[in-house]
Amino acid sequence: MAKQTKITIETDSLLILRGRSTSRAWCPLCAAEGEMIALENLGILSNLDRPAVEEWLNSGKLHRAQAADGSELICLDSLLARVRNPKPS
């Protein structure tokens, strides 16, 4: 009887569209200028799990800055780092 092997492949993808919802601003934790997303637009732009985003915000894993109008901005680089590796060791 022939031996059978079953292989399962799982993939994830991430699509980032940049447009009017992002802006460039200084991230104090990255110590560099980068693209920022308004916190109120985060749910519109992504399908991220809201509890995970709240946890990342509260733990400081997402970099925050404040816009001139007082709104809160999220550093896109820190967001991408969390999405790529949600539970670092």
Gaussian input, Z-matrix of N, CA and C with variables (Angstrom, degrees):
# hf/3-21g

backbone

0 1
 N
 C     1     B1
 C     2     B2     1     A1
 N     3     B3     2     A2     1     D1
 C     4     B4     3     A3     2     D2
 C     5     B5     4     A4     3     D3
 N     6     B6     5     A5     4     D4
 C     7     B7     6     A6     5     D5
 C     8     B8     7     A7     6     D6
 N     9     B9     8     A8     7     D7
 C    10    B10     9     A9     8     D8
 C    11    B11    10    A10     9     D9
 N    12    B12    11    A11    10    D10
 C    13    B13    12    A12    11    D11
 C    14    B14    13    A13    12    D12
 N    15    B15    14    A14    13    D13
 C    16    B16    15    A15    14    D14
 C    17    B17    16    A16    15    D15
 N    18    B18    17    A17    16    D16
 C    19    B19    18    A18    17    D17
 C    20    B20    19    A19    18    D18
 N    21    B21    20    A20    19    D19
 C    22    B22    21    A21    20    D20
 C    23    B23    22    A22    21    D21
 N    24    B24    23    A23    22    D22
 C    25    B25    24    A24    23    D23
 C    26    B26    25    A25    24    D24
 N    27    B27    26    A26    25    D25
 C    28    B28    27    A27    26    D26
 C    29    B29    28    A28    27    D27
 N    30    B30    29    A29    28    D28
 C    31    B31    30    A30    29    D29
 C    32    B32    31    A31    30    D30
 N    33    B33    32    A32    31    D31
 C    34    B34    33    A33    32    D32
 C    35    B35    34    A34    33    D33
 N    36    B36    35    A35    34    D34
 C    37    B37    36    A36    35    D35
 C    38    B38    37    A37    36    D36
 N    39    B39    38    A38    37    D37
 C    40    B40    39    A39    38    D38
 C    41    B41    40    A40    39    D39
 N    42    B42    41    A41    40    D40
 C    43    B43    42    A42    41    D41
 C    44    B44    43    A43    42    D42
 N    45    B45    44    A44    43    D43
 C    46    B46    45    A45    44    D44
 C    47    B47    46    A46    45    D45
 N    48    B48    47    A47    46    D46
 C    49    B49    48    A48    47    D47
 C    50    B50    49    A49    48    D48
 N    51    B51    50    A50    49    D49
 C    52    B52    51    A51    50    D50
 C    53    B53    52    A52    51    D51
 N    54    B54    53    A53    52    D52
 C    55    B55    54    A54    53    D53
 C    56    B56    55    A55    54    D54
 N    57    B57    56    A56    55    D55
 C    58    B58    57    A57    56    D56
 C    59    B59    58    A58    57    D57
 N    60    B60    59    A59    58    D58
 C    61    B61    60    A60    59    D59
 C    62    B62    61    A61    60    D60
 N    63    B63    62    A62    61    D61
 C    64    B64    63    A63    62    D62
 C    65    B65    64    A64    63    D63
 N    66    B66    65    A65    64    D64
 C    67    B67    66    A66    65    D65
 C    68    B68    67    A67    66    D66
 N    69    B69    68    A68    67    D67
 C    70    B70    69    A69    68    D68
 C    71    B71    70    A70    69    D69
 N    72    B72    71    A71    70    D70
 C    73    B73    72    A72    71    D71
 C    74    B74    73    A73    72    D72
 N    75    B75    74    A74    73    D73
 C    76    B76    75    A75    74    D74
 C    77    B77    76    A76    75    D75
 N    78    B78    77    A77    76    D76
 C    79    B79    78    A78    77    D77
 C    80    B80    79    A79    78    D78
 N    81    B81    80    A80    79    D79
 C    82    B82    81    A81    80    D80
 C    83    B83    82    A82    81    D81
 N    84    B84    83    A83    82    D82
 C    85    B85    84    A84    83    D83
 C    86    B86    85    A85    84    D84
 N    87    B87    86    A86    85    D85
 C    88    B88    87    A87    86    D86
 C    89    B89    88    A88    87    D87
 N    90    B90    89    A89    88    D88
 C    91    B91    90    A90    89    D89
 C    92    B92    91    A91    90    D90
 N    93    B93    92    A92    91    D91
 C    94    B94    93    A93    92    D92
 C    95    B95    94    A94    93    D93
 N    96    B96    95    A95    94    D94
 C    97    B97    96    A96    95    D95
 C    98    B98    97    A97    96    D96
 N    99    B99    98    A98    97    D97
 C   100   B100    99    A99    98    D98
 C   101   B101   100   A100    99    D99
 N   102   B102   101   A101   100   D100
 C   103   B103   102   A102   101   D101
 C   104   B104   103   A103   102   D102
 N   105   B105   104   A104   103   D103
 C   106   B106   105   A105   104   D104
 C   107   B107   106   A106   105   D105
 N   108   B108   107   A107   106   D106
 C   109   B109   108   A108   107   D107
 C   110   B110   109   A109   108   D108
 N   111   B111   110   A110   109   D109
 C   112   B112   111   A111   110   D110
 C   113   B113   112   A112   111   D111
 N   114   B114   113   A113   112   D112
 C   115   B115   114   A114   113   D113
 C   116   B116   115   A115   114   D114
 N   117   B117   116   A116   115   D115
 C   118   B118   117   A117   116   D116
 C   119   B119   118   A118   117   D117
 N   120   B120   119   A119   118   D118
 C   121   B121   120   A120   119   D119
 C   122   B122   121   A121   120   D120
 N   123   B123   122   A122   121   D121
 C   124   B124   123   A123   122   D122
 C   125   B125   124   A124   123   D123
 N   126   B126   125   A125   124   D124
 C   127   B127   126   A126   125   D125
 C   128   B128   127   A127   126   D126
 N   129   B129   128   A128   127   D127
 C   130   B130   129   A129   128   D128
 C   131   B131   130   A130   129   D129
 N   132   B132   131   A131   130   D130
 C   133   B133   132   A132   131   D131
 C   134   B134   133   A133   132   D132
 N   135   B135   134   A134   133   D133
 C   136   B136   135   A135   134   D134
 C   137   B137   136   A136   135   D135
 N   138   B138   137   A137   136   D136
 C   139   B139   138   A138   137   D137
 C   140   B140   139   A139   138   D138
 N   141   B141   140   A140   139   D139
 C   142   B142   141   A141   140   D140
 C   143   B143   142   A142   141   D141
 N   144   B144   143   A143   142   D142
 C   145   B145   144   A144   143   D143
 C   146   B146   145   A145   144   D144
 N   147   B147   146   A146   145   D145
 C   148   B148   147   A147   146   D146
 C   149   B149   148   A148   147   D147
 N   150   B150   149   A149   148   D148
 C   151   B151   150   A150   149   D149
 C   152   B152   151   A151   150   D150
 N   153   B153   152   A152   151   D151
 C   154   B154   153   A153   152   D152
 C   155   B155   154   A154   153   D153
 N   156   B156   155   A155   154   D154
 C   157   B157   156   A156   155   D155
 C   158   B158   157   A157   156   D156
 N   159   B159   158   A158   157   D157
 C   160   B160   159   A159   158   D158
 C   161   B161   160   A160   159   D159
 N   162   B162   161   A161   160   D160
 C   163   B163   162   A162   161   D161
 C   164   B164   163   A163   162   D162
 N   165   B165   164   A164   163   D163
 C   166   B166   165   A165   164   D164
 C   167   B167   166   A166   165   D165
 N   168   B168   167   A167   166   D166
 C   169   B169   168   A168   167   D167
 C   170   B170   169   A169   168   D168
 N   171   B171   170   A170   169   D169
 C   172   B172   171   A171   170   D170
 C   173   B173   172   A172   171   D171
 N   174   B174   173   A173   172   D172
 C   175   B175   174   A174   173   D173
 C   176   B176   175   A175   174   D174
 N   177   B177   176   A176   175   D175
 C   178   B178   177   A177   176   D176
 C   179   B179   178   A178   177   D177
 N   180   B180   179   A179   178   D178
 C   181   B181   180   A180   179   D179
 C   182   B182   181   A181   180   D180
 N   183   B183   182   A182   181   D181
 C   184   B184   183   A183   182   D182
 C   185   B185   184   A184   183   D183
 N   186   B186   185   A185   184   D184
 C   187   B187   186   A186   185   D185
 C   188   B188   187   A187   186   D186
 N   189   B189   188   A188   187   D187
 C   190   B190   189   A189   188   D188
 C   191   B191   190   A190   189   D189
 N   192   B192   191   A191   190   D190
 C   193   B193   192   A192   191   D191
 C   194   B194   193   A193   192   D192
 N   195   B195   194   A194   193   D193
 C   196   B196   195   A195   194   D194
 C   197   B197   196   A196   195   D195
 N   198   B198   197   A197   196   D196
 C   199   B199   198   A198   197   D197
 C   200   B200   199   A199   198   D198
 N   201   B201   200   A200   199   D199
 C   202   B202   201   A201   200   D200
 C   203   B203   202   A202   201   D201
 N   204   B204   203   A203   202   D202
 C   205   B205   204   A204   203   D203
 C   206   B206   205   A205   204   D204
 N   207   B207   206   A206   205   D205
 C   208   B208   207   A207   206   D206
 C   209   B209   208   A208   207   D207
 N   210   B210   209   A209   208   D208
 C   211   B211   210   A210   209   D209
 C   212   B212   211   A211   210   D210
 N   213   B213   212   A212   211   D211
 C   214   B214   213   A213   212   D212
 C   215   B215   214   A214   213   D213
 N   216   B216   215   A215   214   D214
 C   217   B217   216   A216   215   D215
 C   218   B218   217   A217   216   D216
 N   219   B219   218   A218   217   D217
 C   220   B220   219   A219   218   D218
 C   221   B221   220   A220   219   D219
 N   222   B222   221   A221   220   D220
 C   223   B223   222   A222   221   D221
 C   224   B224   223   A223   222   D222
 N   225   B225   224   A224   223   D223
 C   226   B226   225   A225   224   D224
 C   227   B227   226   A226   225   D225
 N   228   B228   227   A227   226   D226
 C   229   B229   228   A228   227   D227
 C   230   B230   229   A229   228   D228
 N   231   B231   230   A230   229   D229
 C   232   B232   231   A231   230   D230
 C   233   B233   232   A232   231   D231
 N   234   B234   233   A233   232   D232
 C   235   B235   234   A234   233   D233
 C   236   B236   235   A235   234   D234
 N   237   B237   236   A236   235   D235
 C   238   B238   237   A237   236   D236
 C   239   B239   238   A238   237   D237
 N   240   B240   239   A239   238   D238
 C   241   B241   240   A240   239   D239
 C   242   B242   241   A241   240   D240
 N   243   B243   242   A242   241   D241
 C   244   B244   243   A243   242   D242
 C   245   B245   244   A244   243   D243
 N   246   B246   245   A245   244   D244
 C   247   B247   246   A246   245   D245
 C   248   B248   247   A247   246   D246
 N   249   B249   248   A248   247   D247
 C   250   B250   249   A249   248   D248
 C   251   B251   250   A250   249   D249
 N   252   B252   251   A251   250   D250
 C   253   B253   252   A252   251   D251
 C   254   B254   253   A253   252   D252
 N   255   B255   254   A254   253   D253
 C   256   B256   255   A255   254   D254
 C   257   B257   256   A256   255   D255
 N   258   B258   257   A257   256   D256
 C   259   B259   258   A258   257   D257
 C   260   B260   259   A259   258   D258
 N   261   B261   260   A260   259   D259
 C   262   B262   261   A261   260   D260
 C   263   B263   262   A262   261   D261
 N   264   B264   263   A263   262   D262
 C   265   B265   264   A264   263   D263
 C   266   B266   265   A265   264   D264

   B1=1.4448
   B2=1.5257
   B3=1.3383
   B4=1.4573
   B5=1.5315
   B6=1.3065
   B7=1.4588
   B8=1.5249
   B9=1.3393
   B10=1.4579
   B11=1.5188
   B12=1.3346
   B13=1.4568
   B14=1.5241
   B15=1.3049
   B16=1.4651
   B17=1.5237
   B18=1.3228
   B19=1.4563
   B20=1.5262
   B21=1.3258
   B22=1.4586
   B23=1.5193
   B24=1.3180
   B25=1.4580
   B26=1.5195
   B27=1.3357
   B28=1.4592
   B29=1.5145
   B30=1.3006
   B31=1.4565
   B32=1.5174
   B33=1.3041
   B34=1.4608
   B35=1.5105
   B36=1.2941
   B37=1.4604
   B38=1.5210
   B39=1.2921
   B40=1.4511
   B41=1.5135
   B42=1.3111
   B43=1.4522
   B44=1.5084
   B45=1.3132
   B46=1.4515
   B47=1.5157
   B48=1.2999
   B49=1.4585
   B50=1.5132
   B51=1.2893
   B52=1.4556
   B53=1.5142
   B54=1.2794
   B55=1.4542
   B56=1.5092
   B57=1.2906
   B58=1.4658
   B59=1.5209
   B60=1.3214
   B61=1.4581
   B62=1.5311
   B63=1.3279
   B64=1.4623
   B65=1.5197
   B66=1.3053
   B67=1.4593
   B68=1.5188
   B69=1.2915
   B70=1.4533
   B71=1.5237
   B72=1.3159
   B73=1.4617
   B74=1.5228
   B75=1.3130
   B76=1.4579
   B77=1.5224
   B78=1.3366
   B79=1.4675
   B80=1.5264
   B81=1.3228
   B82=1.4659
   B83=1.5294
   B84=1.3234
   B85=1.4632
   B86=1.5244
   B87=1.3382
   B88=1.4707
   B89=1.5342
   B90=1.3172
   B91=1.4617
   B92=1.5247
   B93=1.3319
   B94=1.4552
   B95=1.5285
   B96=1.3075
   B97=1.4563
   B98=1.5200
   B99=1.3141
   B100=1.4545
   B101=1.5078
   B102=1.3077
   B103=1.4596
   B104=1.5119
   B105=1.3207
   B106=1.4578
   B107=1.5203
   B108=1.3204
   B109=1.4569
   B110=1.5247
   B111=1.3148
   B112=1.4633
   B113=1.5186
   B114=1.3143
   B115=1.4612
   B116=1.5253
   B117=1.3187
   B118=1.4676
   B119=1.5262
   B120=1.3424
   B121=1.4639
   B122=1.5187
   B123=1.2999
   B124=1.4694
   B125=1.5239
   B126=1.3206
   B127=1.4549
   B128=1.5155
   B129=1.3079
   B130=1.4664
   B131=1.5201
   B132=1.3173
   B133=1.4581
   B134=1.5116
   B135=1.3101
   B136=1.4617
   B137=1.5175
   B138=1.3040
   B139=1.4637
   B140=1.5211
   B141=1.3194
   B142=1.4555
   B143=1.5185
   B144=1.2962
   B145=1.4481
   B146=1.5293
   B147=1.3218
   B148=1.4673
   B149=1.5347
   B150=1.3473
   B151=1.4664
   B152=1.5379
   B153=1.3279
   B154=1.4661
   B155=1.5200
   B156=1.3190
   B157=1.4700
   B158=1.5230
   B159=1.3233
   B160=1.4686
   B161=1.5276
   B162=1.3291
   B163=1.4720
   B164=1.5306
   B165=1.3416
   B166=1.4692
   B167=1.5190
   B168=1.3367
   B169=1.4667
   B170=1.5215
   B171=1.3235
   B172=1.4602
   B173=1.5229
   B174=1.3339
   B175=1.4651
   B176=1.5318
   B177=1.3327
   B178=1.4628
   B179=1.5194
   B180=1.3182
   B181=1.4627
   B182=1.5218
   B183=1.3261
   B184=1.4655
   B185=1.5200
   B186=1.3038
   B187=1.4571
   B188=1.5179
   B189=1.3224
   B190=1.4589
   B191=1.5166
   B192=1.3051
   B193=1.4590
   B194=1.5150
   B195=1.3214
   B196=1.4499
   B197=1.5216
   B198=1.3231
   B199=1.4616
   B200=1.5194
   B201=1.3163
   B202=1.4661
   B203=1.5275
   B204=1.3285
   B205=1.4677
   B206=1.5268
   B207=1.3327
   B208=1.4553
   B209=1.5127
   B210=1.3176
   B211=1.4602
   B212=1.5249
   B213=1.3223
   B214=1.4539
   B215=1.5189
   B216=1.3384
   B217=1.4573
   B218=1.5199
   B219=1.3330
   B220=1.4605
   B221=1.5214
   B222=1.3246
   B223=1.4596
   B224=1.5324
   B225=1.3162
   B226=1.4557
   B227=1.5240
   B228=1.3283
   B229=1.4685
   B230=1.5292
   B231=1.3330
   B232=1.4701
   B233=1.5252
   B234=1.3218
   B235=1.4560
   B236=1.5285
   B237=1.3163
   B238=1.4646
   B239=1.5279
   B240=1.3288
   B241=1.4651
   B242=1.5260
   B243=1.3287
   B244=1.4590
   B245=1.5224
   B246=1.3186
   B247=1.4634
   B248=1.5260
   B249=1.3249
   B250=1.4653
   B251=1.5189
   B252=1.3258
   B253=1.4599
   B254=1.5352
   B255=1.3386
   B256=1.4665
   B257=1.5257
   B258=1.3192
   B259=1.4685
   B260=1.5145
   B261=1.3592
   B262=1.4594
   B263=1.5148
   B264=1.3114
   B265=1.4714
   B266=1.5073
   A1=109.24
   A2=116.96
   A3=121.99
   A4=110.62
   A5=115.59
   A6=121.73
   A7=108.67
   A8=117.86
   A9=122.11
   A10=109.80
   A11=114.19
   A12=120.96
   A13=107.77
   A14=115.99
   A15=121.02
   A16=108.06
   A17=116.42
   A18=122.00
   A19=108.34
   A20=116.37
   A21=122.00
   A22=108.36
   A23=116.34
   A24=121.52
   A25=108.53
   A26=116.38
   A27=122.19
   A28=108.22
   A29=116.35
   A30=120.38
   A31=109.95
   A32=115.65
   A33=123.78
   A34=107.10
   A35=116.06
   A36=119.15
   A37=108.87
   A38=115.27
   A39=122.59
   A40=107.70
   A41=116.83
   A42=122.44
   A43=108.15
   A44=116.15
   A45=121.05
   A46=108.08
   A47=115.03
   A48=121.17
   A49=107.18
   A50=115.43
   A51=119.13
   A52=108.56
   A53=114.98
   A54=119.39
   A55=110.02
   A56=115.46
   A57=120.57
   A58=113.26
   A59=117.17
   A60=119.69
   A61=112.93
   A62=118.36
   A63=120.48
   A64=109.27
   A65=114.74
   A66=120.41
   A67=108.33
   A68=117.06
   A69=121.17
   A70=108.67
   A71=114.85
   A72=120.64
   A73=108.53
   A74=116.00
   A75=122.47
   A76=109.36
   A77=115.95
   A78=121.44
   A79=107.15
   A80=117.60
   A81=119.57
   A82=113.75
   A83=118.71
   A84=120.06
   A85=112.43
   A86=117.30
   A87=120.69
   A88=110.21
   A89=116.59
   A90=123.66
   A91=110.35
   A92=114.87
   A93=120.97
   A94=109.64
   A95=114.52
   A96=119.37
   A97=108.34
   A98=116.40
   A99=120.25
   A100=110.99
   A101=115.27
   A102=119.89
   A103=109.32
   A104=114.61
   A105=121.97
   A106=109.15
   A107=115.30
   A108=122.76
   A109=107.28
   A110=116.04
   A111=119.58
   A112=108.98
   A113=116.43
   A114=121.50
   A115=111.20
   A116=117.62
   A117=119.44
   A118=112.70
   A119=118.08
   A120=121.82
   A121=112.98
   A122=117.54
   A123=120.74
   A124=111.92
   A125=117.99
   A126=121.21
   A127=112.92
   A128=116.51
   A129=121.33
   A130=110.06
   A131=116.65
   A132=121.99
   A133=114.49
   A134=117.86
   A135=118.76
   A136=110.83
   A137=114.73
   A138=120.74
   A139=109.74
   A140=116.23
   A141=120.42
   A142=110.61
   A143=115.50
   A144=123.25
   A145=108.44
   A146=117.53
   A147=122.23
   A148=112.57
   A149=119.95
   A150=118.80
   A151=113.28
   A152=116.98
   A153=119.91
   A154=110.15
   A155=117.18
   A156=120.85
   A157=110.04
   A158=117.09
   A159=120.76
   A160=110.96
   A161=116.48
   A162=120.68
   A163=110.31
   A164=116.43
   A165=120.28
   A166=111.06
   A167=117.12
   A168=120.75
   A169=110.60
   A170=117.18
   A171=121.37
   A172=112.92
   A173=117.15
   A174=120.38
   A175=112.49
   A176=116.68
   A177=119.71
   A178=113.19
   A179=117.94
   A180=120.58
   A181=112.17
   A182=116.64
   A183=120.92
   A184=107.33
   A185=115.79
   A186=120.42
   A187=109.22
   A188=116.24
   A189=122.66
   A190=109.85
   A191=114.21
   A192=121.35
   A193=106.53
   A194=115.99
   A195=119.73
   A196=109.33
   A197=115.48
   A198=121.18
   A199=109.56
   A200=115.72
   A201=121.15
   A202=111.76
   A203=117.23
   A204=120.56
   A205=112.84
   A206=117.68
   A207=122.25
   A208=114.86
   A209=117.41
   A210=119.74
   A211=110.34
   A212=115.30
   A213=120.77
   A214=110.04
   A215=115.70
   A216=122.39
   A217=109.68
   A218=115.97
   A219=122.89
   A220=107.99
   A221=116.73
   A222=122.91
   A223=109.22
   A224=116.88
   A225=121.44
   A226=111.64
   A227=118.35
   A228=120.72
   A229=111.54
   A230=117.28
   A231=119.17
   A232=110.71
   A233=117.37
   A234=120.71
   A235=110.99
   A236=116.53
   A237=120.31
   A238=111.29
   A239=117.26
   A240=120.71
   A241=110.79
   A242=117.93
   A243=121.70
   A244=110.94
   A245=118.13
   A246=121.05
   A247=110.20
   A248=116.92
   A249=120.36
   A250=112.72
   A251=116.20
   A252=120.95
   A253=108.36
   A254=118.25
   A255=120.48
   A256=114.37
   A257=118.55
   A258=121.38
   A259=110.09
   A260=117.66
   A261=119.22
   A262=111.72
   A263=115.17
   A264=119.71
   A265=111.27
   D1=137.19
   D2=-177.37
   D3=-75.19
   D4=144.03
   D5=178.48
   D6=-84.20
   D7=134.71
   D8=-179.84
   D9=-112.96
   D10=142.05
   D11=176.58
   D12=-124.20
   D13=131.55
   D14=178.53
   D15=-106.38
   D16=126.70
   D17=179.63
   D18=-117.05
   D19=127.58
   D20=177.21
   D21=-115.51
   D22=130.21
   D23=179.96
   D24=-117.74
   D25=125.15
   D26=176.02
   D27=-111.00
   D28=137.50
   D29=178.39
   D30=-131.16
   D31=152.23
   D32=173.31
   D33=-125.10
   D34=150.69
   D35=176.01
   D36=-135.19
   D37=155.61
   D38=179.79
   D39=-135.26
   D40=123.46
   D41=179.26
   D42=-115.84
   D43=124.70
   D44=179.33
   D45=-115.72
   D46=120.81
   D47=175.98
   D48=-109.72
   D49=125.72
   D50=179.83
   D51=-104.45
   D52=135.45
   D53=-179.24
   D54=-159.72
   D55=-141.29
   D56=-177.65
   D57=-69.22
   D58=-18.03
   D59=-175.95
   D60=-80.94
   D61=-9.80
   D62=176.76
   D63=-111.48
   D64=154.48
   D65=176.30
   D66=-144.61
   D67=162.82
   D68=178.05
   D69=-95.47
   D70=134.03
   D71=179.75
   D72=-155.58
   D73=167.83
   D74=179.54
   D75=-80.97
   D76=128.21
   D77=173.87
   D78=-100.57
   D79=115.22
   D80=-177.65
   D81=-65.33
   D82=-29.73
   D83=-179.31
   D84=-80.79
   D85=-33.25
   D86=174.95
   D87=-79.80
   D88=-19.14
   D89=-174.45
   D90=55.30
   D91=43.61
   D92=-179.79
   D93=-157.56
   D94=159.75
   D95=173.71
   D96=-80.90
   D97=137.30
   D98=179.88
   D99=-155.14
   D100=177.81
   D101=178.95
   D102=-78.51
   D103=138.91
   D104=-178.62
   D105=-125.83
   D106=149.01
   D107=177.67
   D108=-119.81
   D109=132.99
   D110=176.53
   D111=-64.04
   D112=136.39
   D113=-177.25
   D114=-57.39
   D115=-38.83
   D116=-179.29
   D117=-68.24
   D118=-18.56
   D119=178.10
   D120=-92.99
   D121=-7.33
   D122=-176.20
   D123=-60.04
   D124=-42.15
   D125=179.22
   D126=-67.94
   D127=-29.63
   D128=179.04
   D129=-73.79
   D130=-37.12
   D131=-174.33
   D132=-83.55
   D133=-19.44
   D134=-173.65
   D135=-140.41
   D136=167.27
   D137=174.68
   D138=-109.24
   D139=30.66
   D140=-179.39
   D141=-65.31
   D142=147.16
   D143=178.02
   D144=-67.13
   D145=120.34
   D146=-176.16
   D147=-56.99
   D148=-44.34
   D149=177.60
   D150=-60.36
   D151=-36.42
   D152=178.55
   D153=-66.22
   D154=-42.57
   D155=178.79
   D156=-62.44
   D157=-43.77
   D158=178.23
   D159=-60.81
   D160=-41.99
   D161=179.10
   D162=-62.95
   D163=-45.11
   D164=179.24
   D165=-62.83
   D166=-39.84
   D167=178.80
   D168=-64.98
   D169=-46.27
   D170=-177.80
   D171=-68.71
   D172=-29.51
   D173=-178.92
   D174=-86.06
   D175=-10.55
   D176=-178.46
   D177=85.95
   D178=6.48
   D179=179.76
   D180=-73.24
   D181=-23.63
   D182=171.31
   D183=-99.39
   D184=130.82
   D185=-179.63
   D186=-80.61
   D187=132.99
   D188=-179.97
   D189=-115.24
   D190=151.48
   D191=171.59
   D192=-145.77
   D193=165.93
   D194=179.40
   D195=-114.43
   D196=131.42
   D197=178.75
   D198=-76.57
   D199=165.57
   D200=179.77
   D201=-59.30
   D202=-30.73
   D203=179.49
   D204=-83.86
   D205=1.97
   D206=177.57
   D207=93.55
   D208=-7.02
   D209=179.16
   D210=-74.00
   D211=157.33
   D212=-177.64
   D213=-93.35
   D214=135.65
   D215=-179.90
   D216=-115.20
   D217=147.58
   D218=177.30
   D219=-114.09
   D220=131.85
   D221=178.83
   D222=-69.40
   D223=123.25
   D224=-178.82
   D225=-63.27
   D226=-37.56
   D227=179.06
   D228=-61.56
   D229=-42.86
   D230=179.29
   D231=-69.49
   D232=-34.71
   D233=177.27
   D234=-64.65
   D235=-44.42
   D236=178.65
   D237=-64.12
   D238=-38.67
   D239=178.20
   D240=-62.26
   D241=-40.81
   D242=179.16
   D243=-69.27
   D244=-39.39
   D245=-179.18
   D246=-67.17
   D247=-39.24
   D248=179.55
   D249=-69.94
   D250=-33.79
   D251=-177.46
   D252=-138.80
   D253=77.46
   D254=-172.93
   D255=-65.87
   D256=-26.37
   D257=-179.38
   D258=-129.32
   D259=78.04
   D260=179.71
   D261=-65.28
   D262=148.80
   D263=-179.49
   D264=-82.48

